[in-house]
Amino acid sequence: MHEVDLLLLGRGQLHLIELKYYSGILRGDDQRWARDGRLPEDSPPKLTRRKAQYFAGQPHR
């Protein structure tokens, strides 16, 4: 949950970027994705949104 691939700092903004490499056929919607021969999993946009919401709720140091 707390693993982050890339954080990009801009003027007054912090961007959380999730990197994925998938090959083959990918099916799903904005909630769940299924790849060839694998069990469905939460979609990367959904996971990234959860991570961003978690970090946004943390106290500023």
CHARMM-style PDB file with segment names, atoms N, HN, CA, C and O in Angstrom:
ATOM      1  N   MET     1       0.821  -1.207   0.000  1.00  0.00      PROA
ATOM      2  CA  MET     1       0.000   0.000   0.000  1.00  0.00      PROA
ATOM      3  C   MET     1       0.855   1.258   0.000  1.00  0.00      PROA
ATOM      4  O   MET     1       0.479   2.257  -0.613  1.00  0.00      PROA
ATOM      5  N   HSD     2       2.004   1.228   0.679  1.00  0.00      PROA
ATOM      6  HN  HSD     2       2.310   0.417   1.177  1.00  0.00      PROA
ATOM      7  CA  HSD     2       2.798   2.442   0.819  1.00  0.00      PROA
ATOM      8  C   HSD     2       3.979   2.491  -0.141  1.00  0.00      PROA
ATOM      9  O   HSD     2       4.845   3.357  -0.017  1.00  0.00      PROA
ATOM     10  N   GLU     3       4.018   1.582  -1.080  1.00  0.00      PROA
ATOM     11  HN  GLU     3       3.314   0.879  -1.181  1.00  0.00      PROA
ATOM     12  CA  GLU     3       5.076   1.596  -2.085  1.00  0.00      PROA
ATOM     13  C   GLU     3       4.706   2.603  -3.175  1.00  0.00      PROA
ATOM     14  O   GLU     3       3.590   2.599  -3.694  1.00  0.00      PROA
ATOM     15  N   VAL     4       5.665   3.460  -3.507  1.00  0.00      PROA
ATOM     16  HN  VAL     4       6.572   3.463  -3.086  1.00  0.00      PROA
ATOM     17  CA  VAL     4       5.445   4.498  -4.518  1.00  0.00      PROA
ATOM     18  C   VAL     4       6.520   4.364  -5.584  1.00  0.00      PROA
ATOM     19  O   VAL     4       7.704   4.256  -5.263  1.00  0.00      PROA
ATOM     20  N   ASP     5       6.116   4.372  -6.855  1.00  0.00      PROA
ATOM     21  HN  ASP     5       5.155   4.461  -7.115  1.00  0.00      PROA
ATOM     22  CA  ASP     5       7.083   4.254  -7.941  1.00  0.00      PROA
ATOM     23  C   ASP     5       7.785   5.578  -8.220  1.00  0.00      PROA
ATOM     24  O   ASP     5       8.993   5.610  -8.452  1.00  0.00      PROA
ATOM     25  N   LEU     6       7.028   6.665  -8.197  1.00  0.00      PROA
ATOM     26  HN  LEU     6       6.047   6.640  -8.009  1.00  0.00      PROA
ATOM     27  CA  LEU     6       7.621   7.957  -8.539  1.00  0.00      PROA
ATOM     28  C   LEU     6       6.822   9.080  -7.901  1.00  0.00      PROA
ATOM     29  O   LEU     6       5.594   9.100  -7.977  1.00  0.00      PROA
ATOM     30  N   LEU     7       7.522  10.014  -7.273  1.00  0.00      PROA
ATOM     31  HN  LEU     7       8.520   9.998  -7.212  1.00  0.00      PROA
ATOM     32  CA  LEU     7       6.917  11.256  -6.783  1.00  0.00      PROA
ATOM     33  C   LEU     7       7.545  12.400  -7.562  1.00  0.00      PROA
ATOM     34  O   LEU     7       8.768  12.488  -7.673  1.00  0.00      PROA
ATOM     35  N   LEU     8       6.714  13.265  -8.094  1.00  0.00      PROA
ATOM     36  HN  LEU     8       5.721  13.193  -8.004  1.00  0.00      PROA
ATOM     37  CA  LEU     8       7.184  14.399  -8.879  1.00  0.00      PROA
ATOM     38  C   LEU     8       6.721  15.676  -8.190  1.00  0.00      PROA
ATOM     39  O   LEU     8       5.524  15.902  -8.018  1.00  0.00      PROA
ATOM     40  N   LEU     9       7.678  16.501  -7.800  1.00  0.00      PROA
ATOM     41  HN  LEU     9       8.651  16.317  -7.940  1.00  0.00      PROA
ATOM     42  CA  LEU     9       7.365  17.739  -7.109  1.00  0.00      PROA
ATOM     43  C   LEU     9       7.291  18.877  -8.111  1.00  0.00      PROA
ATOM     44  O   LEU     9       8.237  19.120  -8.861  1.00  0.00      PROA
ATOM     45  N   GLY    10       6.165  19.572  -8.119  1.00  0.00      PROA
ATOM     46  HN  GLY    10       5.396  19.375  -7.510  1.00  0.00      PROA
ATOM     47  CA  GLY    10       5.974  20.731  -8.991  1.00  0.00      PROA
ATOM     48  C   GLY    10       5.714  21.951  -8.138  1.00  0.00      PROA
ATOM     49  O   GLY    10       5.806  21.888  -6.912  1.00  0.00      PROA
ATOM     50  N   ARG    11       5.397  23.032  -8.761  1.00  0.00      PROA
ATOM     51  HN  ARG    11       5.322  23.083  -9.757  1.00  0.00      PROA
ATOM     52  CA  ARG    11       5.089  24.266  -8.017  1.00  0.00      PROA
ATOM     53  C   ARG    11       3.807  24.088  -7.219  1.00  0.00      PROA
ATOM     54  O   ARG    11       2.709  24.103  -7.775  1.00  0.00      PROA
ATOM     55  N   GLY    12       3.956  23.920  -5.929  1.00  0.00      PROA
ATOM     56  HN  GLY    12       4.849  23.907  -5.478  1.00  0.00      PROA
ATOM     57  CA  GLY    12       2.802  23.785  -5.051  1.00  0.00      PROA
ATOM     58  C   GLY    12       2.045  22.478  -5.206  1.00  0.00      PROA
ATOM     59  O   GLY    12       0.929  22.356  -4.701  1.00  0.00      PROA
ATOM     60  N   GLN    13       2.624  21.492  -5.894  1.00  0.00      PROA
ATOM     61  HN  GLN    13       3.530  21.591  -6.304  1.00  0.00      PROA
ATOM     62  CA  GLN    13       1.940  20.224  -6.110  1.00  0.00      PROA
ATOM     63  C   GLN    13       2.919  19.066  -5.971  1.00  0.00      PROA
ATOM     64  O   GLN    13       4.110  19.192  -6.257  1.00  0.00      PROA
ATOM     65  N   LEU    14       2.395  17.962  -5.533  1.00  0.00      PROA
ATOM     66  HN  LEU    14       1.428  17.860  -5.300  1.00  0.00      PROA
ATOM     67  CA  LEU    14       3.165  16.723  -5.477  1.00  0.00      PROA
ATOM     68  C   LEU    14       2.372  15.676  -6.240  1.00  0.00      PROA
ATOM     69  O   LEU    14       1.217  15.408  -5.907  1.00  0.00      PROA
ATOM     70  N   HSD    15       2.978  15.082  -7.259  1.00  0.00      PROA
ATOM     71  HN  HSD    15       3.916  15.300  -7.530  1.00  0.00      PROA
ATOM     72  CA  HSD    15       2.302  14.100  -8.104  1.00  0.00      PROA
ATOM     73  C   HSD    15       2.814  12.706  -7.770  1.00  0.00      PROA
ATOM     74  O   HSD    15       4.022  12.476  -7.718  1.00  0.00      PROA
ATOM     75  N   LEU    16       1.894  11.782  -7.545  1.00  0.00      PROA
ATOM     76  HN  LEU    16       0.912  11.968  -7.587  1.00  0.00      PROA
ATOM     77  CA  LEU    16       2.219  10.391  -7.293  1.00  0.00      PROA
ATOM     78  C   LEU    16       1.992   9.644  -8.610  1.00  0.00      PROA
ATOM     79  O   LEU    16       0.897   9.692  -9.171  1.00  0.00      PROA
ATOM     80  N   ILE    17       3.023   8.955  -9.100  1.00  0.00      PROA
ATOM     81  HN  ILE    17       3.912   8.916  -8.644  1.00  0.00      PROA
ATOM     82  CA  ILE    17       2.939   8.271 -10.387  1.00  0.00      PROA
ATOM     83  C   ILE    17       3.177   6.778 -10.175  1.00  0.00      PROA
ATOM     84  O   ILE    17       4.163   6.375  -9.559  1.00  0.00      PROA
ATOM     85  N   GLU    18       2.270   5.978 -10.690  1.00  0.00      PROA
ATOM     86  HN  GLU    18       1.469   6.305 -11.191  1.00  0.00      PROA
ATOM     87  CA  GLU    18       2.338   4.520 -10.593  1.00  0.00      PROA
ATOM     88  C   GLU    18       2.752   3.980 -11.959  1.00  0.00      PROA
ATOM     89  O   GLU    18       2.106   4.274 -12.965  1.00  0.00      PROA
ATOM     90  N   LEU    19       3.825   3.191 -11.998  1.00  0.00      PROA
ATOM     91  HN  LEU    19       4.349   2.952 -11.180  1.00  0.00      PROA
ATOM     92  CA  LEU    19       4.315   2.621 -13.245  1.00  0.00      PROA
ATOM     93  C   LEU    19       3.955   1.142 -13.317  1.00  0.00      PROA
ATOM     94  O   LEU    19       4.104   0.410 -12.338  1.00  0.00      PROA
ATOM     95  N   LYS    20       3.481   0.708 -14.480  1.00  0.00      PROA
ATOM     96  HN  LYS    20       3.360   1.302 -15.275  1.00  0.00      PROA
ATOM     97  CA  LYS    20       3.129  -0.699 -14.687  1.00  0.00      PROA
ATOM     98  C   LYS    20       3.638  -1.133 -16.048  1.00  0.00      PROA
ATOM     99  O   LYS    20       3.752  -0.328 -16.973  1.00  0.00      PROA
ATOM    100  N   TYR    21       3.942  -2.412 -16.156  1.00  0.00      PROA
ATOM    101  HN  TYR    21       3.849  -3.066 -15.405  1.00  0.00      PROA
ATOM    102  CA  TYR    21       4.261  -3.019 -17.443  1.00  0.00      PROA
ATOM    103  C   TYR    21       3.400  -4.265 -17.569  1.00  0.00      PROA
ATOM    104  O   TYR    21       3.627  -5.264 -16.887  1.00  0.00      PROA
ATOM    105  N   TYR    22       2.426  -4.194 -18.433  1.00  0.00      PROA
ATOM    106  HN  TYR    22       2.241  -3.382 -18.987  1.00  0.00      PROA
ATOM    107  CA  TYR    22       1.549  -5.324 -18.699  1.00  0.00      PROA
ATOM    108  C   TYR    22       1.685  -5.701 -20.162  1.00  0.00      PROA
ATOM    109  O   TYR    22       1.782  -4.832 -21.028  1.00  0.00      PROA
ATOM    110  N   SER    23       1.692  -6.996 -20.436  1.00  0.00      PROA
ATOM    111  HN  SER    23       1.613  -7.703 -19.733  1.00  0.00      PROA
ATOM    112  CA  SER    23       1.654  -7.455 -21.817  1.00  0.00      PROA
ATOM    113  C   SER    23       0.479  -8.415 -21.962  1.00  0.00      PROA
ATOM    114  O   SER    23      -0.008  -8.949 -20.966  1.00  0.00      PROA
ATOM    115  N   GLY    24       0.027  -8.635 -23.168  1.00  0.00      PROA
ATOM    116  HN  GLY    24       0.423  -8.201 -23.977  1.00  0.00      PROA
ATOM    117  CA  GLY    24      -1.106  -9.506 -23.404  1.00  0.00      PROA
ATOM    118  C   GLY    24      -2.400  -8.717 -23.411  1.00  0.00      PROA
ATOM    119  O   GLY    24      -2.401  -7.497 -23.577  1.00  0.00      PROA
ATOM    120  N   ILE    25      -3.483  -9.419 -23.231  1.00  0.00      PROA
ATOM    121  HN  ILE    25      -3.482 -10.410 -23.095  1.00  0.00      PROA
ATOM    122  CA  ILE    25      -4.810  -8.790 -23.262  1.00  0.00      PROA
ATOM    123  C   ILE    25      -5.200  -8.371 -21.849  1.00  0.00      PROA
ATOM    124  O   ILE    25      -5.067  -9.137 -20.894  1.00  0.00      PROA
ATOM    125  N   LEU    26      -5.675  -7.155 -21.744  1.00  0.00      PROA
ATOM    126  HN  LEU    26      -5.782  -6.533 -22.520  1.00  0.00      PROA
ATOM    127  CA  LEU    26      -6.077  -6.578 -20.471  1.00  0.00      PROA
ATOM    128  C   LEU    26      -7.552  -6.218 -20.567  1.00  0.00      PROA
ATOM    129  O   LEU    26      -7.968  -5.513 -21.486  1.00  0.00      PROA
ATOM    130  N   ARG    27      -8.333  -6.701 -19.622  1.00  0.00      PROA
ATOM    131  HN  ARG    27      -7.995  -7.274 -18.875  1.00  0.00      PROA
ATOM    132  CA  ARG    27      -9.775  -6.418 -19.620  1.00  0.00      PROA
ATOM    133  C   ARG    27     -10.154  -5.845 -18.259  1.00  0.00      PROA
ATOM    134  O   ARG    27      -9.486  -6.091 -17.255  1.00  0.00      PROA
ATOM    135  N   GLY    28     -11.240  -5.074 -18.249  1.00  0.00      PROA
ATOM    136  HN  GLY    28     -11.782  -4.874 -19.065  1.00  0.00      PROA
ATOM    137  CA  GLY    28     -11.729  -4.586 -16.977  1.00  0.00      PROA
ATOM    138  C   GLY    28     -12.379  -3.237 -17.075  1.00  0.00      PROA
ATOM    139  O   GLY    28     -12.791  -2.799 -18.149  1.00  0.00      PROA
ATOM    140  N   ASP    29     -12.467  -2.584 -15.942  1.00  0.00      PROA
ATOM    141  HN  ASP    29     -12.133  -2.939 -15.069  1.00  0.00      PROA
ATOM    142  CA  ASP    29     -13.053  -1.253 -15.862  1.00  0.00      PROA
ATOM    143  C   ASP    29     -12.203  -0.414 -14.909  1.00  0.00      PROA
ATOM    144  O   ASP    29     -11.053  -0.762 -14.641  1.00  0.00      PROA
ATOM    145  N   ASP    30     -12.750   0.676 -14.400  1.00  0.00      PROA
ATOM    146  HN  ASP    30     -13.684   0.958 -14.618  1.00  0.00      PROA
ATOM    147  CA  ASP    30     -11.949   1.539 -13.533  1.00  0.00      PROA
ATOM    148  C   ASP    30     -11.741   0.958 -12.138  1.00  0.00      PROA
ATOM    149  O   ASP    30     -10.982   1.521 -11.350  1.00  0.00      PROA
ATOM    150  N   GLN    31     -12.401  -0.161 -11.816  1.00  0.00      PROA
ATOM    151  HN  GLN    31     -13.017  -0.619 -12.457  1.00  0.00      PROA
ATOM    152  CA  GLN    31     -12.269  -0.777 -10.499  1.00  0.00      PROA
ATOM    153  C   GLN    31     -11.399  -2.035 -10.486  1.00  0.00      PROA
ATOM    154  O   GLN    31     -10.564  -2.202  -9.597  1.00  0.00      PROA
ATOM    155  N   ARG    32     -11.593  -2.923 -11.473  1.00  0.00      PROA
ATOM    156  HN  ARG    32     -12.272  -2.787 -12.195  1.00  0.00      PROA
ATOM    157  CA  ARG    32     -10.894  -4.206 -11.505  1.00  0.00      PROA
ATOM    158  C   ARG    32     -10.328  -4.462 -12.894  1.00  0.00      PROA
ATOM    159  O   ARG    32     -10.972  -4.154 -13.897  1.00  0.00      PROA
ATOM    160  N   TRP    33      -9.123  -5.027 -12.954  1.00  0.00      PROA
ATOM    161  HN  TRP    33      -8.600  -5.277 -12.139  1.00  0.00      PROA
ATOM    162  CA  TRP    33      -8.474  -5.393 -14.213  1.00  0.00      PROA
ATOM    163  C   TRP    33      -8.151  -6.877 -14.179  1.00  0.00      PROA
ATOM    164  O   TRP    33      -7.816  -7.425 -13.129  1.00  0.00      PROA
ATOM    165  N   ALA    34      -8.254  -7.528 -15.344  1.00  0.00      PROA
ATOM    166  HN  ALA    34      -8.526  -7.083 -16.197  1.00  0.00      PROA
ATOM    167  CA  ALA    34      -7.890  -8.935 -15.471  1.00  0.00      PROA
ATOM    168  C   ALA    34      -6.928  -9.075 -16.639  1.00  0.00      PROA
ATOM    169  O   ALA    34      -7.165  -8.551 -17.727  1.00  0.00      PROA
ATOM    170  N   ARG    35      -5.844  -9.789 -16.393  1.00  0.00      PROA
ATOM    171  HN  ARG    35      -5.652 -10.215 -15.509  1.00  0.00      PROA
ATOM    172  CA  ARG    35      -4.864 -10.084 -17.439  1.00  0.00      PROA
ATOM    173  C   ARG    35      -4.952 -11.549 -17.799  1.00  0.00      PROA
ATOM    174  O   ARG    35      -5.516 -12.345 -17.048  1.00  0.00      PROA
ATOM    175  N   ASP    36      -4.398 -11.913 -18.948  1.00  0.00      PROA
ATOM    176  HN  ASP    36      -3.940 -11.267 -19.558  1.00  0.00      PROA
ATOM    177  CA  ASP    36      -4.418 -13.298 -19.416  1.00  0.00      PROA
ATOM    178  C   ASP    36      -3.982 -14.271 -18.323  1.00  0.00      PROA
ATOM    179  O   ASP    36      -2.872 -14.168 -17.800  1.00  0.00      PROA
ATOM    180  N   GLY    37      -4.861 -15.219 -17.979  1.00  0.00      PROA
ATOM    181  HN  GLY    37      -5.763 -15.303 -18.404  1.00  0.00      PROA
ATOM    182  CA  GLY    37      -4.502 -16.293 -17.069  1.00  0.00      PROA
ATOM    183  C   GLY    37      -4.251 -15.894 -15.635  1.00  0.00      PROA
ATOM    184  O   GLY    37      -3.705 -16.693 -14.874  1.00  0.00      PROA
ATOM    185  N   ARG    38      -4.624 -14.695 -15.234  1.00  0.00      PROA
ATOM    186  HN  ARG    38      -5.067 -14.046 -15.852  1.00  0.00      PROA
ATOM    187  CA  ARG    38      -4.395 -14.250 -13.850  1.00  0.00      PROA
ATOM    188  C   ARG    38      -5.709 -13.849 -13.205  1.00  0.00      PROA
ATOM    189  O   ARG    38      -6.683 -13.526 -13.886  1.00  0.00      PROA
ATOM    190  N   LEU    39      -5.718 -13.876 -11.890  1.00  0.00      PROA
ATOM    191  HN  LEU    39      -4.927 -14.138 -11.338  1.00  0.00      PROA
ATOM    192  CA  LEU    39      -6.916 -13.445 -11.167  1.00  0.00      PROA
ATOM    193  C   LEU    39      -7.105 -11.941 -11.318  1.00  0.00      PROA
ATOM    194  O   LEU    39      -6.122 -11.208 -11.430  1.00  0.00      PROA
ATOM    195  N   PRO    40      -8.351 -11.465 -11.325  1.00  0.00      PROA
ATOM    196  CA  PRO    40      -8.583 -10.020 -11.384  1.00  0.00      PROA
ATOM    197  C   PRO    40      -7.947  -9.319 -10.187  1.00  0.00      PROA
ATOM    198  O   PRO    40      -7.833  -9.896  -9.106  1.00  0.00      PROA
ATOM    199  N   GLU    41      -7.540  -8.087 -10.388  1.00  0.00      PROA
ATOM    200  HN  GLU    41      -7.633  -7.617 -11.266  1.00  0.00      PROA
ATOM    201  CA  GLU    41      -6.914  -7.284  -9.330  1.00  0.00      PROA
ATOM    202  C   GLU    41      -7.460  -5.866  -9.396  1.00  0.00      PROA
ATOM    203  O   GLU    41      -8.034  -5.459 -10.406  1.00  0.00      PROA
ATOM    204  N   ASP    42      -7.279  -5.119  -8.318  1.00  0.00      PROA
ATOM    205  HN  ASP    42      -6.813  -5.449  -7.497  1.00  0.00      PROA
ATOM    206  CA  ASP    42      -7.686  -3.713  -8.336  1.00  0.00      PROA
ATOM    207  C   ASP    42      -6.919  -2.997  -9.443  1.00  0.00      PROA
ATOM    208  O   ASP    42      -5.747  -3.283  -9.686  1.00  0.00      PROA
ATOM    209  N   SER    43      -7.590  -2.069 -10.105  1.00  0.00      PROA
ATOM    210  HN  SER    43      -8.542  -1.837  -9.907  1.00  0.00      PROA
ATOM    211  CA  SER    43      -6.950  -1.344 -11.197  1.00  0.00      PROA
ATOM    212  C   SER    43      -5.866  -0.406 -10.660  1.00  0.00      PROA
ATOM    213  O   SER    43      -6.010   0.126  -9.559  1.00  0.00      PROA
ATOM    214  N   PRO    44      -4.789  -0.195 -11.414  1.00  0.00      PROA
ATOM    215  CA  PRO    44      -3.748   0.741 -10.977  1.00  0.00      PROA
ATOM    216  C   PRO    44      -4.274   2.158 -10.694  1.00  0.00      PROA
ATOM    217  O   PRO    44      -3.835   2.771  -9.722  1.00  0.00      PROA
ATOM    218  N   PRO    45      -5.203   2.704 -11.511  1.00  0.00      PROA
ATOM    219  CA  PRO    45      -5.727   4.034 -11.137  1.00  0.00      PROA
ATOM    220  C   PRO    45      -6.417   4.033  -9.773  1.00  0.00      PROA
ATOM    221  O   PRO    45      -6.293   4.992  -9.011  1.00  0.00      PROA
ATOM    222  N   LYS    46      -7.140   2.959  -9.468  1.00  0.00      PROA
ATOM    223  HN  LYS    46      -7.240   2.180 -10.087  1.00  0.00      PROA
ATOM    224  CA  LYS    46      -7.803   2.868  -8.166  1.00  0.00      PROA
ATOM    225  C   LYS    46      -6.775   2.799  -7.040  1.00  0.00      PROA
ATOM    226  O   LYS    46      -6.912   3.490  -6.031  1.00  0.00      PROA
ATOM    227  N   LEU    47      -5.744   1.967  -7.209  1.00  0.00      PROA
ATOM    228  HN  LEU    47      -5.633   1.405  -8.029  1.00  0.00      PROA
ATOM    229  CA  LEU    47      -4.698   1.850  -6.190  1.00  0.00      PROA
ATOM    230  C   LEU    47      -3.952   3.172  -5.998  1.00  0.00      PROA
ATOM    231  O   LEU    47      -3.650   3.567  -4.872  1.00  0.00      PROA
ATOM    232  N   THR    48      -3.662   3.844  -7.105  1.00  0.00      PROA
ATOM    233  HN  THR    48      -3.907   3.523  -8.019  1.00  0.00      PROA
ATOM    234  CA  THR    48      -2.950   5.126  -7.030  1.00  0.00      PROA
ATOM    235  C   THR    48      -3.797   6.163  -6.299  1.00  0.00      PROA
ATOM    236  O   THR    48      -3.281   6.936  -5.491  1.00  0.00      PROA
ATOM    237  N   ARG    49      -5.102   6.178  -6.585  1.00  0.00      PROA
ATOM    238  HN  ARG    49      -5.521   5.551  -7.242  1.00  0.00      PROA
ATOM    239  CA  ARG    49      -6.009   7.111  -5.898  1.00  0.00      PROA
ATOM    240  C   ARG    49      -6.008   6.838  -4.401  1.00  0.00      PROA
ATOM    241  O   ARG    49      -5.976   7.776  -3.604  1.00  0.00      PROA
ATOM    242  N   ARG    50      -6.043   5.562  -4.004  1.00  0.00      PROA
ATOM    243  HN  ARG    50      -6.069   4.801  -4.651  1.00  0.00      PROA
ATOM    244  CA  ARG    50      -6.002   5.199  -2.575  1.00  0.00      PROA
ATOM    245  C   ARG    50      -4.709   5.679  -1.916  1.00  0.00      PROA
ATOM    246  O   ARG    50      -4.731   6.230  -0.816  1.00  0.00      PROA
ATOM    247  N   LYS    51      -3.590   5.466  -2.596  1.00  0.00      PROA
ATOM    248  HN  LYS    51      -3.572   5.018  -3.490  1.00  0.00      PROA
ATOM    249  CA  LYS    51      -2.297   5.902  -2.044  1.00  0.00      PROA
ATOM    250  C   LYS    51      -2.265   7.416  -1.884  1.00  0.00      PROA
ATOM    251  O   LYS    51      -1.821   7.927  -0.856  1.00  0.00      PROA
ATOM    252  N   ALA    52      -2.731   8.129  -2.896  1.00  0.00      PROA
ATOM    253  HN  ALA    52      -3.091   7.715  -3.732  1.00  0.00      PROA
ATOM    254  CA  ALA    52      -2.730   9.589  -2.836  1.00  0.00      PROA
ATOM    255  C   ALA    52      -3.618  10.082  -1.694  1.00  0.00      PROA
ATOM    256  O   ALA    52      -3.256  11.018  -0.982  1.00  0.00      PROA
ATOM    257  N   GLN    53      -4.779   9.450  -1.521  1.00  0.00      PROA
ATOM    258  HN  GLN    53      -5.073   8.689  -2.099  1.00  0.00      PROA
ATOM    259  CA  GLN    53      -5.669   9.842  -0.426  1.00  0.00      PROA
ATOM    260  C   GLN    53      -5.031   9.547   0.922  1.00  0.00      PROA
ATOM    261  O   GLN    53      -5.184  10.327   1.862  1.00  0.00      PROA
ATOM    262  N   TYR    54      -4.319   8.431   1.030  1.00  0.00      PROA
ATOM    263  HN  TYR    54      -4.195   7.797   0.267  1.00  0.00      PROA
ATOM    264  CA  TYR    54      -3.630   8.104   2.276  1.00  0.00      PROA
ATOM    265  C   TYR    54      -2.575   9.165   2.602  1.00  0.00      PROA
ATOM    266  O   TYR    54      -2.537   9.696   3.712  1.00  0.00      PROA
ATOM    267  N   PHE    55      -1.718   9.465   1.618  1.00  0.00      PROA
ATOM    268  HN  PHE    55      -1.748   9.034   0.716  1.00  0.00      PROA
ATOM    269  CA  PHE    55      -0.654  10.440   1.849  1.00  0.00      PROA
ATOM    270  C   PHE    55      -1.211  11.840   2.098  1.00  0.00      PROA
ATOM    271  O   PHE    55      -0.633  12.604   2.871  1.00  0.00      PROA
ATOM    272  N   ALA    56      -2.314  12.181   1.459  1.00  0.00      PROA
ATOM    273  HN  ALA    56      -2.784  11.560   0.831  1.00  0.00      PROA
ATOM    274  CA  ALA    56      -2.928  13.500   1.676  1.00  0.00      PROA
ATOM    275  C   ALA    56      -3.436  13.645   3.103  1.00  0.00      PROA
ATOM    276  O   ALA    56      -3.498  14.752   3.637  1.00  0.00      PROA
ATOM    277  N   GLY    57      -3.795  12.532   3.712  1.00  0.00      PROA
ATOM    278  HN  GLY    57      -3.744  11.633   3.278  1.00  0.00      PROA
ATOM    279  CA  GLY    57      -4.329  12.567   5.075  1.00  0.00      PROA
ATOM    280  C   GLY    57      -3.280  12.535   6.164  1.00  0.00      PROA
ATOM    281  O   GLY    57      -3.617  12.643   7.343  1.00  0.00      PROA
ATOM    282  N   GLN    58      -2.004  12.387   5.798  1.00  0.00      PROA
ATOM    283  HN  GLN    58      -1.730  12.299   4.840  1.00  0.00      PROA
ATOM    284  CA  GLN    58      -0.931  12.325   6.779  1.00  0.00      PROA
ATOM    285  C   GLN    58      -0.568  13.730   7.266  1.00  0.00      PROA
ATOM    286  O   GLN    58      -0.672  14.694   6.507  1.00  0.00      PROA
ATOM    287  N   PRO    59      -0.147  13.849   8.521  1.00  0.00      PROA
ATOM    288  CA  PRO    59       0.279  15.157   9.031  1.00  0.00      PROA
ATOM    289  C   PRO    59       1.492  15.679   8.264  1.00  0.00      PROA
ATOM    290  O   PRO    59       2.379  14.910   7.893  1.00  0.00      PROA
ATOM    291  N   HSD    60       1.522  16.963   8.033  1.00  0.00      PROA
ATOM    292  HN  HSD    60       0.801  17.588   8.334  1.00  0.00      PROA
ATOM    293  CA  HSD    60       2.664  17.587   7.341  1.00  0.00      PROA
ATOM    294  C   HSD    60       3.809  17.752   8.323  1.00  0.00      PROA
ATOM    295  O   HSD    60       3.607  18.135   9.475  1.00  0.00      PROA
ATOM    296  N   ARG    61       4.995  17.464   7.860  1.00  0.00      PROA
ATOM    297  HN  ARG    61       5.159  17.153   6.924  1.00  0.00      PROA
ATOM    298  CA  ARG    61       6.187  17.581   8.737  1.00  0.00      PROA
ATOM    299  C   ARG    61       7.137  18.610   8.201  1.00  0.00      PROA
ATOM    300  OT1 ARG    61       8.188  18.849   8.796  1.00  0.00      PROA
TER     301      ARG     61
END
